[in-house]
Amino acid sequence: MHSNSDPLSASPVQAARVAIWRLFEEGYVDEDMATAGLLAVDVGTRRRQHRGAEQPGGGHGVRGGDHWCEAA
């Protein structure tokens, strides 16, 4: 069921969570699959935040191997 008050445009992360929940409610994924999907979204969000905190130069570097390099 689609409603005009859905937070789909709030953020990509929120849209992913809403989509996973809908798939679960409609029976397309089981509880384990929905849980795994929600956990993957959360891990991706945390990983992005963690990488941004480690990256020198305020987020303008390039990922190289296991460390950040300043962009040329």
Secondary structure as GFF3:
##gff-version 3
##sequence-region A 1 72
A	DSSP	alpha_helix	12	25	.	.	.	ID=ss1
A	DSSP	alpha_helix	31	54	.	.	.	ID=ss2
A	DSSP	three_ten_helix	56	58	.	.	.	ID=ss3
A	DSSP	beta_strand	61	64	.	.	.	ID=ss4
A	DSSP	beta_strand	67	70	.	.	.	ID=ss5
###
